[in-house]
Amino acid sequence: MTPLRSRPGQSPAASDAAALGGAVRRARKAYGLTQSQLAGLAGTGLRFISELERGKPNVALDKVLAVLAVLGLRLQAVEAES
């Protein structure tokens, strides 16, 4: 198993969280939703959506999955290449 790579000065988890947050933001905007509307549809709070989109690395997985479901996105775990 190879370690995750990240930008200098940024942990791998933060880098991956930022990529996930960016994907959520793009999908939300493509659907024409505000953060508040997405929060309501996903059953989360506005603060959670804001932190998720900003790439906060420690968010609740169940809430992330609820947001992704609303947006038609899915989270996939893929084994890293050696």
C-alpha positions in Angstrom: 0.0 0.0 0.0 1.5 3.4 -1.0 0.9 6.5 1.0 -1.4 9.2 -0.2 0.3 12.1 -1.9 -0.7 15.7 -1.2 0.4 19.3 -1.8 3.3 20.5 0.2 2.2 21.6 3.7 -1.2 19.9 3.4 -2.1 16.5 4.8 -3.4 13.8 2.4 -6.8 13.8 4.2 -7.1 17.6 3.8 -6.3 17.3 0.1 -8.9 14.6 -0.5 -11.5 16.5 1.6 -10.9 19.5 -0.6 -11.4 17.5 -3.8 -14.7 16.0 -2.4 -15.8 19.5 -1.3 -15.1 20.9 -4.8 -17.1 18.1 -6.4 -20.1 18.8 -4.1 -19.9 22.5 -4.8 -19.9 21.9 -8.6 -22.8 19.5 -8.5 -24.8 21.8 -6.2 -24.3 24.7 -8.5 -25.1 22.6 -11.6 -28.5 21.8 -10.0 -29.0 25.5 -9.2 -29.2 24.8 -5.5 -28.2 27.1 -2.7 -26.2 25.7 0.2 -29.3 26.2 2.3 -31.5 24.3 -0.1 -29.1 21.4 -0.3 -28.9 21.3 3.5 -32.7 21.0 3.7 -32.8 18.3 1.1 -30.0 16.3 2.7 -31.3 16.7 6.3 -28.1 18.5 7.4 -27.4 22.0 8.6 -26.1 24.9 6.4 -22.9 25.0 8.4 -22.2 21.3 7.5 -22.6 22.0 3.8 -20.4 25.1 4.0 -17.7 23.1 5.9 -18.0 20.2 3.5 -17.6 22.4 0.4 -14.6 24.1 2.0 -12.9 20.7 2.5 -13.0 20.3 6.2 -11.3 17.0 6.7 -13.4 15.7 9.7 -17.0 15.6 8.7 -19.6 12.9 9.5 -19.7 10.2 6.9 -23.4 9.6 7.2 -24.1 13.2 6.4 -21.6 13.3 3.5 -23.4 10.2 2.0 -26.8 12.0 2.4 -25.5 15.0 0.6 -24.0 12.9 -2.2 -27.2 11.0 -2.6 -29.2 14.2 -3.1 -26.7 15.3 -5.8 -26.6 11.9 -7.5 -22.9 11.5 -6.6 -21.3 8.5 -4.9 -18.2 7.9 -2.9 -15.9 5.2 -4.2 -13.0 3.6 -2.4 -10.3 2.4 -4.8 -7.1 0.5 -3.9 -4.1 2.6 -4.6 -1.7 1.4 -7.2 1.7 0.2 -5.9 
